[in-house]
C-alpha cells in the first residue's frame, strides 16, 4: 500500500510540474520547489476504548519532514510525521506501546504578518498507519486508514533562506485524533 502511495505522489508531482512548469511560461506561473522542513516534538492521541469513550494516555515523541512546492501563491506539500510512544523508550510492558506514521499530501497558503514572521496553513489527505505493540505475545497490530491533517506553521525568518518556528498539527482519522506540537526548521529556496 505504501508503494502505491509513493508512486501516486510521484506521478502527481511530475504531472503538475510538466503541466504547470513549461519553459515558455512566465516565471510566476511555474511550479517551483519552495522549501524543505524538518522538526521534532511531542504528540498525544485520543483513542476510543471498549465503552466508546475517549482516553488521552497515548503520548510520545515525533519527527516530521516535508517538501513544499509553490505555484503562484498556492503551496503544495508532501509531509511525513513519525511518532513513537514515550513508553516504548522506557521498556514499559503494559501492552499499550504504540507508534504512528503519517504520509500527507497538503494544500496551503502563506500569510506574511511582518517582514520576519509568516504563517503557513495547510490541509489535505494522508495515509495514517497506526502500530500497536502487543507485548504479551510480542506481535504488532497495524492499521492503515485515510487521515485529514491540519497543519499550521508559525515561522520566524532568521537569515537568508533559513527559518524556524512552531508547528501545531492535528490528524483526524478513524483510529484516533492525533495532536502534534513540533519545533521546526525550514530552508527556503526562493
N, CA, C and O of each residue as an XYZ file, in Angstrom:
760
protein
N       0.822     -1.188      0.000
C       0.000      0.000      0.000
C       0.867      1.253      0.000
O       0.535      2.243     -0.652
N       1.979      1.209      0.732
C       2.884      2.347      0.798
C       3.510      2.622     -0.569
O       3.652      3.779     -0.964
N       3.888      1.556     -1.297
C       4.473      1.732     -2.629
C       3.493      2.409     -3.572
O       3.900      3.228     -4.397
N       2.212      2.085     -3.466
C       1.209      2.711     -4.315
C       1.077      4.199     -4.008
O       0.927      5.011     -4.920
N       1.133      4.559     -2.720
C       1.034      5.963     -2.333
C       2.233      6.757     -2.842
O       2.070      7.863     -3.357
N       3.444      6.199     -2.701
C       4.648      6.878     -3.190
C       4.584      7.030     -4.704
O       4.919      8.092     -5.230
N       4.162      5.992     -5.412
C       4.036      6.063     -6.861
C       3.007      7.102     -7.276
O       3.250      7.868     -8.209
N       1.868      7.145     -6.606
C       0.827      8.132     -6.905
C       1.326      9.548     -6.667
O       1.076     10.435     -7.484
N       2.021      9.771     -5.570
C       2.561     11.109     -5.272
C       3.577     11.537     -6.321
O       3.566     12.684     -6.766
N       4.448     10.626     -6.715
C       5.450     10.937     -7.729
C       4.804     11.278     -9.062
O       5.190     12.259     -9.698
N       3.836     10.496     -9.492
C       3.136     10.770    -10.755
C       2.412     12.105    -10.683
O       2.451     12.882    -11.637
N       1.751     12.383     -9.561
C       1.040     13.641     -9.384
C       1.991     14.828     -9.482
O       1.697     15.796    -10.184
N       3.123     14.768     -8.792
C       4.077     15.879     -8.823
C       4.706     16.054    -10.202
O       4.875     17.183    -10.663
N       5.053     14.958    -10.860
C       5.632     15.065    -12.201
C       4.625     15.636    -13.197
O       4.983     16.455    -14.042
N       3.377     15.208    -13.100
C       2.338     15.736    -13.981
C       2.116     17.219    -13.742
O       2.007     18.000    -14.687
N       2.048     17.606    -12.469
C       1.866     19.027    -12.150
C       3.047     19.847    -12.626
O       2.866     20.946    -13.152
N       4.262     19.326    -12.449
C       5.449     20.051    -12.875
C       5.485     20.206    -14.393
O       5.836     21.275    -14.893
N       5.128     19.159    -15.133
C       5.120     19.235    -16.587
C       4.025     20.175    -17.083
O       4.259     20.983    -17.982
N       2.845     20.073    -16.505
C       1.709     20.870    -16.948
C       1.869     22.343    -16.589
O       1.619     23.223    -17.413
N       2.286     22.600    -15.355
C       2.338     23.975    -14.879
C       3.698     24.634    -15.047
O       3.788     25.859    -14.965
N       4.753     23.875    -15.278
C       6.090     24.430    -15.282
C       6.741     24.499    -16.648
O       7.949     24.285    -16.750
N       6.003     24.785    -17.688
C       6.545     24.854    -19.035
C       7.532     26.009    -19.153
O       7.355     27.041    -18.506
N       8.570     25.845    -19.975
C       9.619     26.851    -20.129
C       9.125     28.141    -20.758
O       9.680     29.204    -20.484
N       8.108     28.079    -21.584
C       7.646     29.283    -22.272
C       6.710     30.128    -21.411
O       6.265     31.187    -21.856
N       6.403     29.691    -20.199
C       5.533     30.462    -19.325
C       6.340     31.457    -18.515
O       7.538     31.269    -18.299
N       5.693     32.498    -18.075
C       6.285     33.478    -17.192
C       6.757     32.782    -15.913
O       6.156     31.793    -15.495
N       7.823     33.287    -15.290
C       8.377     32.687    -14.070
C       7.347     32.551    -12.955
O       7.410     31.614    -12.159
N       6.392     33.491    -12.895
C       5.359     33.463    -11.853
C       4.448     32.248    -11.992
O       3.873     31.801    -11.000
N       4.305     31.707    -13.192
C       3.365     30.624    -13.437
C       4.024     29.249    -13.452
O       3.459     28.307    -14.008
N       5.194     29.113    -12.861
C       5.865     27.821    -12.792
C       5.711     27.210    -11.409
O       5.681     27.910    -10.397
N       5.616     25.906    -11.392
C       5.636     25.164    -10.131
C       7.099     25.041     -9.715
O       7.910     24.478    -10.450
N       7.438     25.569     -8.532
C       8.824     25.590     -8.076
C       8.931     24.985     -6.680
O       7.980     25.011     -5.899
N      10.089     24.451     -6.390
C      10.361     23.975     -5.036
C      10.522     25.203     -4.149
O      11.336     26.081     -4.435
N       9.747     25.260     -3.077
C       9.769     26.414     -2.180
C      10.664     26.180     -0.978
O      11.508     27.017     -0.657
N      10.481     25.024     -0.299
C      11.228     24.816      0.941
C      11.266     23.347      1.336
O      10.488     22.523      0.856
N      12.200     23.057      2.228
C      12.234     21.775      2.924
C      12.148     22.089      4.417
O      12.680     23.097      4.881
N      11.478     21.223      5.154
C      11.233     21.454      6.568
C      11.508     20.176      7.350
O      11.181     19.079      6.898
N      12.110     20.325      8.522
C      12.319     19.199      9.430
C      12.041     19.681     10.843
O      12.296     20.838     11.176
N      11.514     18.784     11.674
C      11.210     19.186     13.031
C      11.078     18.004     13.961
O      11.076     16.847     13.541
N      10.968     18.327     15.242
C      10.775     17.308     16.269
C       9.869     17.885     17.343
O       9.761     19.101     17.499
N       9.223     16.998     18.077
C       8.321     17.489     19.105
C       7.646     16.360     19.858
O       8.225     15.294     20.067
N       6.404     16.617     20.263
C       5.635     15.659     21.057
C       4.250     15.479     20.444
O       3.798     16.308     19.656
N       3.582     14.387     20.814
C       2.216     14.147     20.351
C       1.401     13.497     21.457
O       1.942     12.936     22.410
N       0.103     13.589     21.307
C      -0.823     12.827     22.135
C      -1.983     12.405     21.243
O      -2.300     13.079     20.262
N      -2.605     11.303     21.584
C      -3.727     10.792     20.800
C      -4.883     10.451     21.716
O      -4.688     10.018     22.852
N      -6.088     10.650     21.212
C      -7.271     10.226     21.966
C      -7.829      8.977     21.324
O      -8.473      9.033     20.276
N      -7.577      7.857     21.958
C      -8.048      6.563     21.458
C      -9.414      6.249     22.043
O      -9.733      6.669     23.155
N     -10.214      5.513     21.294
C     -11.510      5.060     21.814
C     -11.311      3.719     22.509
O     -10.666      2.815     21.978
N     -11.876      3.610     23.699
C     -11.781      2.334     24.391
C     -13.042      1.505     24.125
O     -13.884      1.898     23.318
N     -13.168      0.373     24.796
C     -14.271     -0.550     24.516
C     -15.644      0.044     24.827
O     -16.640     -0.395     24.252
N     -15.720      1.031     25.722
C     -17.001      1.683     26.022
C     -17.259      2.865     25.083
O     -18.204      3.625     25.295
N     -16.434      3.026     24.056
C     -16.551      4.099     23.064
C     -16.382      5.480     23.696
O     -16.960      6.457     23.220
N     -15.601      5.562     24.753
C     -15.263      6.858     25.331
C     -13.793      7.150     25.013
O     -13.037      6.243     24.664
N     -13.398      8.407     25.134
C     -12.038      8.799     24.779
C     -11.117      8.722     25.987
O     -11.539      8.958     27.119
N      -9.868      8.392     25.737
C      -8.843      8.450     26.766
C      -7.586      9.072     26.154
O      -7.291      8.841     24.981
N      -6.858      9.845     26.925
C      -5.690     10.572     26.431
C      -4.399     10.028     27.027
O      -3.584     10.801     27.532
N      -4.198      8.717     26.979
C      -2.998      8.175     27.589
C      -1.911      7.837     26.574
O      -0.866      7.314     26.960
N      -2.121      8.114     25.303
C      -1.092      7.912     24.296
C      -0.312      9.208     24.146
O      -0.895     10.238     23.808
N       0.981      9.181     24.386
C       1.827     10.365     24.228
C       3.221      9.910     23.850
O       3.647      8.811     24.205
N       3.925     10.763     23.130
C       5.263     10.378     22.737
C       5.993     11.464     21.996
O       5.587     12.626     21.999
N       7.077     11.071     21.360
C       7.915     11.993     20.613
C       7.628     11.867     19.118
O       7.197     10.815     18.646
N       7.871     12.943     18.385
C       7.619     12.944     16.944
C       8.817     13.488     16.184
O       9.643     14.224     16.723
N       8.884     13.108     14.932
C       9.807     13.678     13.960
C       8.995     13.969     12.713
O       8.169     13.153     12.304
N       9.221     15.120     12.107
C       8.496     15.455     10.877
C       9.464     15.965      9.823
O      10.514     16.525     10.140
N       9.093     15.763      8.566
C       9.870     16.256      7.427
C       8.888     16.597      6.315
O       7.838     15.968      6.187
N       9.238     17.599      5.513
C       8.329     17.989      4.441
C       9.041     18.692      3.304
O      10.128     19.248      3.464
N       8.402     18.651      2.164
C       8.837     19.336      0.952
C       7.657     20.146      0.453
O       6.564     19.609      0.273
N       7.873     21.450      0.227
C       6.793     22.317     -0.251
C       7.123     22.859     -1.634
O       8.248     23.278     -1.908
N       6.116     22.838     -2.493
C       6.201     23.429     -3.827
C       5.266     24.627     -3.862
O       4.284     24.678     -3.120
N       5.571     25.595     -4.728
C       4.736     26.784     -4.830
C       4.354     27.007     -6.298
O       5.177     26.866     -7.203
N       3.086     27.357     -6.502
C       2.564     27.762     -7.801
C       1.746     29.019     -7.560
O       0.715     28.973     -6.890
N       2.201     30.141     -8.101
C       1.643     31.451     -7.777
C       1.707     31.613     -6.264
O       2.807     31.658     -5.713
N       0.587     31.700     -5.576
C       0.586     31.805     -4.117
C       0.077     30.531     -3.450
O      -0.197     30.532     -2.249
N      -0.053     29.455     -4.204
C      -0.571     28.186     -3.689
C       0.592     27.278     -3.287
O       1.563     27.133     -4.030
N       0.486     26.677     -2.116
C       1.506     25.754     -1.637
C       0.996     24.320     -1.751
O      -0.143     24.024     -1.390
N       1.843     23.445     -2.250
C       1.561     22.022     -2.325
C       2.683     21.315     -1.581
O       3.855     21.505     -1.907
N       2.340     20.501     -0.583
C       3.362     19.910      0.283
C       3.198     18.405      0.401
O       2.092     17.866      0.348
N       4.326     17.753      0.559
C       4.392     16.338      0.927
C       5.027     16.300      2.308
O       6.160     16.751      2.478
N       4.321     15.774      3.292
C       4.799     15.744      4.672
C       4.792     14.327      5.218
O       3.952     13.504      4.854
N       5.740     14.066      6.092
C       5.825     12.793      6.805
C       5.922     13.109      8.287
O       6.749     13.925      8.694
N       5.093     12.476      9.089
C       5.164     12.581     10.543
C       5.344     11.179     11.111
O       4.605     10.261     10.757
N       6.325     11.018     11.989
C       6.589      9.744     12.642
C       6.473      9.956     14.140
O       7.070     10.886     14.682
N       5.713      9.108     14.815
C       5.544      9.239     16.256
C       5.840      7.937     16.963
O       5.482      6.858     16.492
N       6.504      8.055     18.109
C       6.857      6.889     18.916
C       6.374      7.126     20.334
O       6.688      8.150     20.940
N       5.618      6.192     20.857
C       5.120      6.275     22.227
C       6.304      6.364     23.186
O       7.222      5.547     23.111
N       6.292      7.341     24.080
C       7.378      7.523     25.039
C       7.586      6.272     25.877
O       8.717      5.969     26.260
N       6.524      5.547     26.167
C       6.633      4.348     26.991
C       7.511      3.302     26.328
O       8.119      2.486     27.021
N       7.594      3.307     24.985
C       8.485      2.381     24.292
C       9.933      2.622     24.688
O      10.710      1.675     24.814
N      10.301      3.888     24.885
C      11.686      4.222     25.191
C      12.107      3.700     26.554
O      13.289      3.440     26.778
N      11.157      3.542     27.466
C      11.472      3.103     28.814
C      11.143      1.629     29.043
O      11.227      1.149     30.173
N      10.772      0.910     27.994
C      10.516     -0.517     28.106
C       9.294     -0.871     28.922
O       9.305     -1.871     29.641
N       8.250     -0.087     28.833
C       7.016     -0.379     29.560
C       6.372     -1.632     28.972
O       6.231     -1.737     27.753
N       5.988     -2.563     29.804
C       5.431     -3.830     29.331
C       3.941     -3.961     29.582
O       3.461     -5.061     29.857
N       3.196     -2.865     29.493
C       1.763     -2.951     29.778
C       0.922     -3.221     28.531
O      -0.306     -3.226     28.610
N       1.557     -3.443     27.392
C       0.821     -3.741     26.170
C       0.222     -2.523     25.498
O      -0.538     -2.671     24.542
N       0.538     -1.318     25.965
C      -0.043     -0.097     25.417
C       0.900      0.635     24.477
O       0.539      1.700     23.976
N       2.081      0.119     24.220
C       3.067      0.807     23.402
C       2.595      0.902     21.956
O       2.060     -0.057     21.399
N       2.802      2.072     21.360
C       2.284      2.295     20.015
C       3.192      3.251     19.258
O       4.055      3.908     19.841
N       2.982      3.317     17.951
C       3.653      4.298     17.107
C       2.742      4.598     15.928
O       1.794      3.863     15.651
N       3.046      5.685     15.242
C       2.275      6.016     14.043
C       3.193      6.619     12.988
O       4.238      7.187     13.303
N       2.787      6.486     11.746
C       3.397      7.143     10.602
C       2.271      7.811      9.834
O       1.207      7.222      9.648
N       2.502      9.038      9.388
C       1.506      9.751      8.597
C       2.188     10.311      7.356
O       3.163     11.056      7.459
N       1.677      9.953      6.188
C       2.207     10.405      4.905
C       1.121     11.258      4.252
O       0.068     10.743      3.878
N       1.376     12.568      4.114
C       0.326     13.513      3.744
C       0.639     14.280      2.472
O       1.791     14.615      2.193
N      -0.420     14.554      1.701
C      -0.381     15.478      0.568
C      -1.256     16.654      0.971
O      -2.444     16.487      1.248
N      -0.660     17.858      1.003
C      -1.335     19.016      1.562
C      -1.422     20.167      0.571
O      -0.571     20.318     -0.305
N      -2.464     20.975      0.726
C      -2.618     22.245      0.020
C      -2.613     23.347      1.071
O      -3.199     23.190      2.142
N      -1.954     24.461      0.766
C      -1.916     25.532      1.751
C      -1.629     26.884      1.156
O      -1.438     27.045     -0.049
N      -1.605     27.853      2.053
C      -1.302     29.250      1.704
C      -0.351     29.809      2.755
O      -0.269     29.310      3.878
N       0.362     30.852      2.361
C       1.282     31.526      3.259
C       0.822     32.961      3.470
O       0.416     33.641      2.527
N       0.892     33.412      4.717
C       0.478     34.775      5.072
C       1.629     35.450      5.802
O       2.129     34.923      6.795
N       2.053     36.615      5.316
C       3.105     37.379      5.979
C       2.468     38.332      6.980
O       1.639     39.167      6.620
N       2.865     38.196      8.236
C       2.371     39.070      9.293
C       3.295     40.287      9.401
O       2.834     41.428      9.365
N       4.571     40.041      9.529
C       5.618     41.053      9.499
C       6.647     40.591      8.481
O       6.520     39.504      7.916
N       7.665     41.406      8.245
C       8.708     41.009      7.305
C       9.437     39.752      7.781
O       9.957     38.985      6.970
N       9.471     39.549      9.088
C      10.208     38.440      9.671
C       9.309     37.311     10.197
O       9.823     36.293     10.661
N       7.974     37.470     10.134
C       7.049     36.473     10.674
C       6.031     36.054      9.616
O       5.371     36.892      9.001
N       5.916     34.723      9.415
C       4.975     34.174      8.441
C       4.139     33.087      9.085
O       4.555     32.450     10.053
N       2.945     32.886      8.527
C       2.093     31.760      8.915
C       1.811     30.952      7.653
O       1.386     31.498      6.635
N       2.053     29.649      7.732
C       1.696     28.734      6.648
C       0.582     27.832      7.161
O       0.744     27.164      8.182
N      -0.532     27.809      6.468
C      -1.671     26.964      6.843
C      -1.886     25.916      5.753
O      -1.949     26.253      4.570
N      -1.999     24.655      6.145
C      -2.130     23.536      5.208
C      -3.237     22.589      5.666
O      -3.504     22.460      6.860
N      -3.870     21.938      4.712
C      -4.761     20.810      4.982
C      -4.755     19.899      3.767
O      -4.354     20.316      2.680
N      -5.193     18.665      3.938
C      -5.186     17.737      2.811
C      -5.632     16.349      3.222
O      -6.473     16.178      4.105
N      -5.045     15.356      2.557
C      -5.329     13.942      2.829
C      -4.026     13.203      3.038
O      -2.975     13.591      2.527
N      -4.118     12.127      3.803
C      -2.917     11.351      4.025
C      -3.213      9.924      4.436
O      -4.343      9.568      4.768
N      -2.180      9.131      4.403
C      -2.245      7.750      4.855
C      -1.731      7.724      6.282
O      -0.603      8.142      6.544
N      -2.552      7.232      7.211
C      -2.205      7.170      8.631
C      -2.033      5.709      9.008
O      -2.985      4.930      8.960
N      -0.809      5.341      9.384
C      -0.504      3.972      9.788
C      -0.307      3.941     11.294
O       0.550      4.649     11.823
N      -1.082      3.140     11.979
C      -1.018      3.038     13.429
C      -0.561      1.640     13.797
O      -1.146      0.653     13.350
N       0.479      1.552     14.609
C       1.017      0.261     15.023
C       0.951      0.175     16.538
O       1.527      1.007     17.239
N       0.251     -0.827     17.040
C       0.113     -1.056     18.477
C       0.858     -2.337     18.812
O       0.521     -3.405     18.302
N       1.854     -2.239     19.655
C       2.643     -3.423     20.009
C       1.975     -4.151     21.161
O       1.783     -3.586     22.238
N       1.629     -5.388     20.933
C       1.052     -6.234     21.976
C       2.203     -7.016     22.602
O       2.636     -8.034     22.062
N       2.690     -6.540     23.732
C       3.910     -7.062     24.323
C       3.762     -8.516     24.781
O       4.712     -9.294     24.695
N       2.585     -8.878     25.260
C       2.378    -10.214     25.827
C       2.769    -11.317     24.852
O       3.428    -12.280     25.244
N       2.376    -11.192     23.595
C       2.747    -12.215     22.629
C       3.721    -11.672     21.587
O       3.916    -12.298     20.545
N       4.340    -10.510     21.853
C       5.410     -9.929     21.043
C       5.040     -9.799     19.565
O       5.829    -10.173     18.697
N       3.864     -9.279     19.275
C       3.459     -9.049     17.887
C       2.888     -7.638     17.763
O       2.612     -6.981     18.766
N       2.718     -7.190     16.547
C       2.219     -5.845     16.270
C       0.848     -5.910     15.624
O       0.596     -6.756     14.765
N      -0.025     -5.025     16.033
C      -1.329     -4.864     15.402
C      -1.268     -3.568     14.604
O      -1.199     -2.490     15.193
N      -1.292     -3.653     13.271
C      -1.129     -2.483     12.411
C      -2.428     -2.185     11.693
O      -3.081     -3.085     11.164
N      -2.802     -0.897     11.678
C      -3.990     -0.437     10.969
C      -3.592      0.701     10.046
O      -2.752      1.526     10.405
N      -4.186      0.755      8.860
C      -3.941      1.834      7.902
C      -5.276      2.456      7.519
O      -6.187      1.754      7.081
N      -5.395      3.767      7.682
C      -6.623      4.488      7.347
C      -6.252      5.806      6.660
O      -5.097      6.232      6.679
N      -7.248      6.431      6.062
C      -7.080      7.759      5.482
C      -7.291      8.794      6.581
O      -8.252      8.717      7.346
N      -6.381      9.762      6.648
C      -6.474     10.818      7.646
C      -6.636     12.174      6.985
O      -6.320     12.348      5.808
N      -7.131     13.131      7.755
C      -7.248     14.515      7.298
C      -6.362     15.366      8.198
O      -6.751     15.707      9.315
N      -5.157     15.714      7.709
C      -4.257     16.521      8.523
C      -4.557     18.017      8.384
O      -4.921     18.493      7.308
N      -4.400     18.738      9.479
C      -4.490     20.197      9.509
C      -3.192     20.675     10.145
O      -2.851     20.271     11.257
N      -2.473     21.533      9.437
C      -1.111     21.884      9.796
C      -0.945     23.403      9.727
O      -1.263     24.010      8.704
N      -0.453     24.021     10.799
C      -0.182     25.459     10.806
C       1.249     25.662     11.270
O       1.659     25.114     12.294
N       2.010     26.448     10.518
C       3.401     26.740     10.890
C       3.545     28.233     11.148
O       3.215     29.054     10.292
N       4.040     28.580     12.331
C       4.381     29.962     12.662
C       5.892     30.074     12.504
O       6.640     29.575     13.344
N       6.351     30.726     11.433
C       7.765     30.731     11.070
C       8.393     32.110     11.256
O       7.816     33.126     10.870
N       9.574     32.126     11.847
C      10.369     33.341     12.016
C      11.554     33.241     11.075
O      12.328     32.287     11.147
N      11.705     34.233     10.181
C      12.828     34.262      9.252
C      14.040     34.806      9.979
O      14.052     35.967     10.389
N      15.075     33.965     10.145
C      16.242     34.378     10.919
C      17.406     34.817     10.051
O      18.172     35.692     10.455
N      17.556     34.251      8.903
C      18.616     34.645      7.979
C      18.162     34.324      6.563
O      17.085     33.763      6.361
N      18.963     34.672      5.613
C      18.607     34.452      4.215
C      18.333     32.967      3.947
O      19.247     32.142      3.936
N      17.072     32.658      3.735
C      16.672     31.291      3.394
C      16.379     30.386      4.574
O      15.775     29.330      4.386
N      16.777     30.752      5.776
C      16.588     29.869      6.928
C      15.521     30.434      7.859
O      15.518     31.626      8.163
N      14.608     29.558      8.311
C      13.540     29.946      9.238
C      13.399     28.881     10.311
O      13.809     27.735     10.125
N      12.816     29.270     11.431
C      12.476     28.316     12.476
C      11.148     28.741     13.082
O      10.728     29.888     12.934
N      10.486     27.807     13.767
C       9.202     28.158     14.352
C       8.543     26.987     15.051
O       9.171     25.969     15.340
N       7.249     27.165     15.315
C       6.462     26.105     15.942
C       5.395     25.629     14.958
O       4.945     26.376     14.089
N       5.010     24.384     15.120
C       4.123     23.744     14.155
C       3.099     22.863     14.866
O       3.332     21.667     15.042
N       1.949     23.450     15.284
C       0.883     22.592     15.809
C       0.154     21.891     14.660
O      -0.122     22.502     13.628
N      -0.154     20.614     14.845
C      -0.839     19.825     13.821
C      -1.947     18.996     14.462
O      -1.897     18.661     15.646
N      -2.938     18.681     13.650
C      -3.992     17.727     14.010
C      -4.096     16.731     12.874
O      -3.918     17.086     11.709
N      -4.385     15.483     13.212
C      -4.669     14.488     12.190
C      -5.939     13.762     12.614
O      -5.945     12.980     13.565
N      -7.017     14.044     11.879
C      -8.305     13.394     12.140
C      -8.364     12.114     11.313
O      -8.141     12.145     10.103
N      -8.665     10.984     11.963
C      -8.792      9.725     11.238
C      -9.695      8.793     12.018
O     -10.140      9.116     13.120
N      -9.958      7.647     11.446
C     -10.895      6.680     12.023
C     -10.381      6.054     13.321
O     -11.179      5.674     14.178
N      -9.079      5.945     13.473
C      -8.496      5.288     14.653
C      -8.482      6.221     15.855
O      -8.933      5.854     16.940
N      -7.966      7.424     15.660
C      -7.840      8.393     16.739
C      -7.633      9.787     16.152
O      -7.466      9.940     14.942
N      -7.644     10.786     17.003
C      -7.236     12.124     16.598
C      -5.879     12.353     17.239
O      -5.727     12.231     18.455
N      -4.889     12.689     16.411
C      -3.534     12.881     16.896
C      -3.223     14.365     16.942
O      -3.411     15.076     15.955
N      -2.747     14.834     18.093
C      -2.362     16.224     18.296
C      -0.841     16.270     18.362
O      -0.227     15.566     19.163
N      -0.232     17.104     17.513
C       1.228     17.157     17.421
C       1.685     18.593     17.641
O       1.072     19.533     17.135
N       2.759     18.754     18.394
C       3.409     20.051     18.564
C       4.883     19.903     18.252
O       5.594     19.187     18.957
N       5.356     20.569     17.202
C       6.744     20.438     16.764
C       7.472     21.774     16.787
O       6.868     22.834     16.628
N       8.771     21.699     16.988
C       9.672     22.807     16.696
C      10.252     22.483     15.332
O      10.809     21.402     15.136
N      10.127     23.413     14.380
C      10.521     23.123     13.001
C      11.601     24.077     12.522
O      11.713     25.216     12.974
N      12.386     23.569     11.594
C      13.447     24.324     10.920
C      13.193     24.211      9.430
O      12.887     23.132      8.923
N      13.322     25.332      8.727
C      12.945     25.367      7.310
C      14.017     26.079      6.511
O      14.546     27.111      6.926
N      14.331     25.507      5.348
C      15.203     26.178      4.393
C      14.372     26.531      3.167
O      13.742     25.662      2.563
N      14.372     27.814      2.802
C      13.603     28.301      1.652
C      14.535     28.505      0.462
O      15.599     29.113      0.583
N      14.111     27.982     -0.697
C      14.928     28.077     -1.901
C      14.705     29.370     -2.684
O      15.554     29.758     -3.486
N      13.571     30.041     -2.461
C      13.305     31.269     -3.231
C      13.037     32.434     -2.325
O      12.794     33.544     -2.801
